[in-house]
C-alpha cells in the first residue's frame, strides 16, 4: 500500500534531501505553496495538497490544509474498521507522515517597529493543527517538527517498523513546539504592561544539556529565550563546557555590569559581586574591581561591558578565572586568553526585554513570577535626610553604589570609593553583620567611602559601624520606624544620608 507524506515548512533547510529520502522509502509527497515550489525547483516529485482536499488554497493562503481531506487522513484510527470505512465512503486517503515547521512568528514580532498586522499574518494556524493532529495519532502517523530529525526519521523508515518510542518522542516534541509557539503569541498579544493572566505559560528552546546542576547528582539543562539576547545567544570562544553554576554567575555578573555607562568590570562569586569598578579604560576598571577582594576573585566569573581588549586580558590571565563574558572579544585578547585554555570565554550582548519578560522562580508546587528590577538611579527622586547634603563627588559614588547594591543578595551592603567597590557584605541574617563584613573587607579603604544599603536600617547600629570605619555618605530606601535615630547618627558625625524611597531586596 502506498504511503503518503504531507510537507509544509517555513524553514527549507534540508528539505530537498529529506523529501528525496521519503520518495526512496516509497512515499507519495503532498505539499503546500512555497514548500511545493521548493520541491519542484529541486526536482522532487510532489503533489499539491489540493489533490487531497479537492479545494484550492484560499484567503491568501490562510486556509490550505484545514479540511477533512487532510485531517481525516491524519486522525483516522487505523485499528478502527468503522473509521477506515468512513474514509473509504468519503473518498479520503490516509496520511502517514507530517513534516511541518511553523511560520516565523518570533522573528516577525521582534523586528523594530513591526506592523501588528504583519505580525498577525505570521501566526500559523494550519501548521499547529497539522502537528497536533499527527501527534495525537502518532501510533500511525510520524510527526516531524524539526529539520534536525530528518536523518533519524529516514533511518527509522528503512526498518520494517518505526519504533514506538521514537513515534512517541517525536509527538512529544510536536506538542511542546506548538505549546511554546502559542506561549509567545499570547505574550505578544498581552503586551509588556499587562496584568498577570489567569494562566501563565512560559517557553524556552534547549540550548544545551549541562554536565550537572548545582551539584553533581543533579541533572540540568539550559533553555534560552530566543528573542531576549543575553546568554541565550552567547558564543563560547574557548574553555570547557559551561556548568549550571557558570551560567548563573555569568547572568548575575552581566546584569550588574550593564548597569553602568562607563567602561566597567564586575567579578562575581556564587552570584554575588566581589569586585565592581568603572574607569575610563577597561583594564583599569578590571584592575580596580580585582583589588576589591583579591581572595574571592580566585576562580570567579568576570563580566565586562565593553569588547575585551588585550591589556585587560593580560590582567585577567594573571589569576585563575572560571569564565569571562564580554560583548565581543578582540583578536589580540583572544590570543592572550588562549594561554589559559581552561578559562571559559563567552561573547554575549546584554539581555533585552523579550516577549516573556518576567523573572520566574520555581518553588515546590508552583512558581513565582515578578517583573524584573530594572529601576536605575534618579537623583531628583532622592531626598536628603541629613543636615548635610552630599557633595557632587559623593553623589557620583552614591549612584554607583546604589546601582550595585540591588545585585547583591540581601541583606546587602556595598562600600564605594573613587569609582570602585571597596567592600561588599552579602547574605547575612542581620544588616549590621553585613555592614561589619563589608567594612572588614574594605579595611583602610573604607575611610572616605560611601555606603549603599538595599533596605532600610532597622537600628542606628549599622550606620554607626560604617561611621567608625570612615564612611562619609549613605544611601538607603528609608522607611524604618527608627529613621530619625538612624539619621541622627549620621548627623552626629557630619555624614550625609540620602533616602531613595525604593527597596532593592535580592533574595
C-alpha positions in Angstrom: 0.0 0.0 0.0 1.3 3.5 -0.9 2.3 5.7 2.0 1.7 9.5 1.9 3.6 12.3 3.5 2.5 15.9 3.8 5.3 18.5 3.9 4.7 22.2 4.8 7.7 24.0 6.2 8.9 27.6 6.7 12.5 26.5 7.2 13.6 24.9 3.9 17.0 23.7 5.3 17.5 20.0 4.4 14.0 19.8 2.8 15.1 18.5 -0.6 17.3 15.8 0.8 14.6 14.7 3.3 11.9 14.6 0.5 14.2 12.5 -1.8 14.7 10.1 1.1 11.0 9.8 1.6 10.5 9.1 -2.1 13.1 6.3 -1.9 11.1 4.9 1.0 8.0 4.7 -1.2 6.1 7.8 0.0 3.9 9.9 -2.2 4.5 13.6 -1.3 1.9 16.3 -0.9 2.8 19.9 -0.2 1.6 23.5 0.1 2.6 26.8 -1.5 6.2 27.7 -1.0 7.2 24.2 0.1 5.8 22.7 -3.2 7.7 25.3 -5.2 10.9 24.5 -3.4 10.4 20.7 -4.1 9.7 21.3 -7.7 12.8 23.5 -8.1 14.8 20.7 -6.5 13.4 18.2 -9.0 11.4 16.2 -6.4 8.1 14.9 -7.5 5.3 16.2 -5.2 1.5 16.9 -5.5 -0.4 20.0 -4.3 -2.4 19.5 -1.2 -5.5 20.4 -3.2 -5.2 16.8 -4.6 -6.2 15.6 -1.2 -8.8 18.3 -0.4 -10.3 18.9 -3.8 -10.2 22.5 -2.8 -7.8 25.3 -3.7 -5.8 27.4 -1.2 -7.9 30.5 -0.4 -7.8 33.7 1.7 -4.2 34.5 0.6 -3.0 31.1 2.0 -4.8 31.4 5.3 -6.7 28.3 4.5 -4.8 25.5 2.9 -4.8 22.3 5.0 -7.8 23.0 7.2 -10.0 20.4 5.5 -11.3 16.9 6.2 -9.3 15.7 3.2 -6.2 16.3 5.4 -7.3 16.0 9.0 -9.5 12.9 8.5 -6.5 11.3 6.8 -4.4 12.2 9.9 -6.8 11.4 12.7 -8.4 8.2 11.5 -7.6 5.3 13.8 -6.1 2.5 11.6 -7.3 -0.1 14.1 -10.9 1.0 13.8 -12.7 -0.7 10.9 -15.5 1.8 11.2 -13.3 4.8 10.8 -11.4 3.3 7.9 -14.7 2.5 6.3 -15.8 6.2 6.7 -12.6 7.3 4.9 -13.4 5.0 2.0 -17.0 6.1 1.8 -15.9 9.8 1.5 -13.1 9.1 -0.9 -10.4 10.2 1.6 -6.9 8.9 2.0 -4.7 8.2 5.0 -1.6 10.4 5.6 1.3 8.5 7.3 3.8 11.3 7.9 3.6 15.0 8.5 6.6 17.3 8.3 5.8 20.8 9.5 7.7 23.8 10.9 5.8 26.9 11.8 5.7 30.5 10.5 8.5 32.6 11.9 6.3 34.5 14.4 9.1 35.4 16.8 11.3 36.9 14.1 8.3 39.0 12.9 7.4 40.1 16.4 11.0 41.0 17.2 11.5 43.3 14.2 11.8 47.0 15.3 8.6 48.9 14.5 6.9 45.8 13.2 3.4 46.5 11.9 1.0 44.5 14.1 -1.0 43.4 11.0 2.2 41.9 9.6 2.9 40.1 12.8 -0.6 38.7 12.9 -0.1 37.2 9.4 2.8 35.2 10.9 0.6 33.5 13.4 0.4 30.0 12.0 -3.0 28.2 12.3 -2.8 25.3 9.9 0.7 24.3 10.9 -0.1 23.8 14.6 -3.3 22.0 13.7 -1.3 19.5 11.5 1.3 18.9 14.2 -1.3 18.3 16.9 -3.4 16.0 14.8 -0.4 13.9 13.7 1.0 13.9 17.2 -2.4 12.7 18.7 -2.4 9.8 16.2 1.3 9.2 16.5 0.8 5.4 16.7 0.0 5.6 13.0 1.4 9.0 11.8 5.0 10.1 12.1 5.3 13.8 13.0 8.5 15.6 12.2 8.6 19.2 13.6 12.4 19.8 13.4 14.8 19.7 10.5 17.4 18.1 12.8 15.3 15.0 13.0 15.3 14.3 9.2 18.2 11.9 9.2 16.9 10.0 12.2 13.5 9.6 10.7 14.8 8.4 7.3 17.0 5.8 9.1 14.0 4.5 11.1 11.9 4.3 7.9 14.4 1.8 6.5 13.3 -0.8 9.0 10.1 -2.9 9.0 8.5 -0.7 11.7 9.3 2.7 13.1 9.9 2.1 16.9 7.1 3.1 19.1 9.4 5.1 21.4 10.6 7.2 18.5 7.0 7.9 17.4 6.1 9.0 21.0 9.2 11.2 21.4 8.5 13.0 18.1 4.9 13.5 19.2 6.0 15.0 22.4 8.4 17.4 20.6 5.5 18.5 18.3 3.2 19.2 21.3 6.0 21.1 23.0 6.7 23.1 19.9 3.0 24.2 19.5 2.8 25.0 23.2 5.9 27.2 23.0 4.6 28.8 19.9 1.2 29.7 21.5 3.1 30.9 24.6 5.0 33.5 22.6 1.9 34.6 20.7 -0.1 35.0 23.9 2.8 37.1 25.4 2.8 39.4 22.4 -0.9 39.8 22.5 -0.8 40.6 26.2 1.8 43.3 25.7 4.6 44.3 28.1 2.5 46.1 30.7 -0.4 43.7 31.1 -1.6 42.3 34.4 -0.7 38.7 35.3 -3.0 36.4 33.3 -5.1 33.5 34.7 -2.7 31.1 33.1 0.9 31.9 32.7 2.8 29.6 30.3 6.4 30.1 29.6 8.7 28.6 27.0 12.3 28.2 26.0 14.4 26.4 23.5 17.0 23.9 24.6 20.4 25.5 24.2 22.5 22.7 25.8 22.3 19.8 28.3 24.7 20.6 31.1 27.1 18.2 32.8 25.1 18.5 36.0 23.2 21.0 38.1 24.4 22.9 41.2 25.8 19.6 42.5 27.0 16.5 40.5 24.0 14.4 41.5 21.5 16.8 39.9 20.6 16.8 36.2 20.4 20.2 34.4 19.9 21.9 31.1 20.0 25.5 29.8 16.9 26.8 27.9 17.2 30.1 26.1 14.6 32.8 25.3 15.1 33.2 21.6 14.2 36.9 21.5 15.9 38.1 24.7 19.6 38.2 23.7 22.0 37.9 26.6 23.4 34.5 27.4 20.7 32.9 25.2 22.7 34.0 22.1 26.2 33.7 23.6 29.0 32.3 21.6 31.6 30.2 23.5 35.1 31.1 22.2 37.1 28.7 24.4 37.2 26.6 27.5 35.3 23.5 28.9 31.6 23.1 28.7 29.5 25.6 30.7 28.2 24.4 34.0 24.9 25.3 35.7 26.8 27.5 38.2 28.8 29.1 35.4 25.6 30.3 33.8 24.1 31.5 37.0 27.2 33.5 37.8 27.6 34.9 34.3 24.0 36.0 34.3 24.5 37.8 37.7 27.7 39.4 36.6 26.3 40.5 33.2 23.1 42.0 34.7 25.3 44.2 37.0 28.0 45.3 34.6 25.4 46.6 32.1 24.0 49.0 34.8 27.0 51.2 34.0 27.5 53.6 31.1 31.3 53.9 31.5 33.7 51.0 30.9 33.0 48.6 33.8 34.2 45.3 35.1 32.4 43.0 37.6 33.8 40.0 39.3 31.2 37.5 40.7 31.5 34.5 43.1 28.4 32.4 43.8 26.1 35.1 42.1 27.4 37.9 44.4 29.8 40.5 43.2 33.2 40.6 45.0 34.5 43.3 42.7 32.9 46.2 40.8 34.6 49.2 39.2 34.2 51.8 36.4 37.0 53.7 34.8 37.9 55.5 31.6 39.8 52.4 30.4 38.6 48.8 30.7 41.9 47.5 32.0 41.8 50.0 34.8 38.2 49.0 35.7 39.2 45.4 35.9 42.3 46.1 38.0 40.3 48.1 40.5 37.5 45.6 40.6 40.0 42.8 41.4 41.5 44.9 44.2 38.2 45.0 46.0 38.6 41.3 47.1 41.7 39.6 45.7 41.0 36.4 47.6 37.4 35.8 46.4 38.4 36.7 42.8 40.2 33.4 42.5 38.1 31.1 40.4 35.4 33.7 39.8 33.4 34.9 36.8 34.3 38.2 35.1 31.9 40.4 33.1 32.8 43.4 31.1 30.5 45.9 29.3 33.0 46.7 26.5 34.8 44.5 24.0 37.6 42.7 25.7 41.0 44.1 24.7 44.5 42.7 25.2 45.5 44.9 28.1 42.5 43.7 30.1 43.1 40.1 29.1 46.7 40.3 30.3 45.4 41.2 33.8 42.7 38.5 33.8 45.1 35.7 33.0 47.3 36.5 36.0 44.9 34.5 38.2 42.6 31.5 37.8 39.3 32.7 36.3 36.5 30.3 35.6 34.7 32.4 33.0 34.9 35.7 31.2 31.9 37.2 29.4 32.0 40.3 27.2 30.0 41.8 24.3 32.9 41.0 22.0 36.5 39.6 22.1 39.2 41.4 20.1 41.6 39.1 18.3 44.6 40.2 20.4 42.7 39.5 23.6 41.8 36.0 22.3 45.4 35.2 21.8 46.2 36.2 25.4 43.3 34.3 26.9 44.3 31.2 24.9 47.2 30.9 27.4 44.5 29.9 29.9 42.7 27.2 27.9 40.5 26.2 30.9 39.1 29.7 31.2 35.7 29.7 29.6 35.2 32.7 27.3 31.8 33.9 26.1 30.8 36.6 23.7 27.3 37.8 24.6 25.4 41.1 24.2 23.4 42.5 27.1 19.9 41.0 27.7 16.9 42.7 26.3 13.2 42.6 27.1 11.7 39.6 25.3 8.1 38.6 25.0 8.2 36.6 28.2 9.7 39.4 30.1 9.3 38.1 33.7 11.6 37.0 36.5 10.5 33.4 37.2 11.5 31.2 40.1 10.2 27.7 40.8 9.0 26.5 44.2 7.6 23.1 45.2 4.1 23.1 43.8 4.4 26.1 41.6 6.4 29.1 40.5 6.7 32.8 41.3 6.6 35.5 38.7 7.6 39.1 39.0 8.7 42.0 36.8 12.4 42.5 36.6 14.0 45.1 38.9 15.2 47.5 36.2 14.9 50.6 38.3 18.1 52.7 38.0 19.1 55.8 39.8 17.2 59.0 39.8 18.9 61.7 41.8 15.8 64.0 41.6 13.7 61.4 43.3 16.0 61.1 46.2 15.6 63.0 49.4 18.4 64.2 51.6 17.5 63.2 55.1 20.6 64.5 56.9 21.6 68.1 57.7 24.5 67.9 55.3 23.9 67.3 51.6 26.3 65.1 49.7 29.0 66.8 47.6 28.9 66.3 43.9 31.7 63.7 44.2 29.8 61.9 46.9 26.6 61.9 44.7 28.6 60.3 41.9 29.8 57.5 44.2 26.3 57.1 45.7 24.9 56.4 42.3 27.5 53.8 41.5 26.9 52.1 44.9 23.1 52.2 44.5 23.2 50.5 41.1 25.5 47.8 42.5 23.6 47.0 45.7 20.5 45.7 44.1 22.6 42.9 42.6 23.9 41.8 45.9 21.9 39.2 47.9 20.1 40.6 50.9 21.0 41.8 53.4 23.2 43.8 51.1 25.8 46.5 51.8 28.2 47.9 49.3 31.0 50.5 50.0 32.2 52.5 47.0 35.1 54.9 46.7 36.6 56.6 43.7 34.7 54.5 41.2 35.2 51.1 42.7 33.6 48.9 45.3 36.0 48.5 48.3 33.8 46.3 50.4 30.7 44.1 49.9 28.6 42.5 52.6 26.1 39.9 51.3 23.5 37.4 52.5 23.8 38.0 56.2 20.8 37.4 58.5 21.2 40.9 60.1 22.0 44.2 58.4 24.6 45.2 60.9 26.6 42.0 60.2 26.5 42.8 56.5 28.0 46.2 57.3 30.6 44.7 59.6 31.6 42.2 56.8 31.8 45.0 54.1 33.9 47.2 56.4 36.2 44.4 57.4 36.8 43.6 53.7 37.4 47.2 52.9 39.9 47.8 55.7 41.6 51.2 55.5 39.8 51.8 52.1 36.5 52.3 54.0 37.7 55.8 55.0 36.1 58.3 52.7 33.8 55.8 51.1 30.0 55.9 50.6 27.7 53.1 51.7 24.6 51.7 50.0 22.1 49.5 51.8 19.4 47.7 49.8 16.8 48.2 52.5 16.3 50.5 55.5 18.4 50.3 58.6 16.2 49.0 61.4 18.5 50.4 64.1 21.3 53.0 64.1 24.0 50.3 64.7 24.7 49.6 61.1 25.2 53.3 60.3 27.4 53.6 63.4 29.6 50.7 62.2 30.1 52.4 58.9 30.8 55.8 60.5 33.5 54.2 62.8 35.2 52.9 59.6 35.2 56.3 58.0 32.1 56.2 55.7 31.1 59.8 54.7 27.8 59.3 53.0 24.9 56.8 53.0 22.2 55.9 50.5 19.2 53.7 51.6 15.5 53.4 51.0 14.3 54.7 54.4 11.0 53.7 55.9 12.1 52.3 59.3 10.2 53.3 62.4 13.7 54.3 63.7 14.6 56.5 60.7 15.0 59.5 62.9 17.5 57.7 65.1 19.4 56.4 62.1 19.6 59.9 60.6 20.7 61.4 63.9 23.6 59.0 64.0 24.7 60.3 60.6 24.2 63.9 61.6 26.2 63.4 64.8 29.3 62.5 62.7 28.7 65.1 59.9 27.9 62.4 57.3 25.3 62.8 54.5 22.3 60.4 54.2 20.1 60.1 51.1 16.8 58.2 51.0 15.5 56.7 47.8 12.1 55.5 48.9 12.8 52.3 46.9 13.9 49.0 48.2 16.1 46.5 46.3 15.9 43.2 48.0 17.5 40.3 46.1 16.7 37.0 47.8 
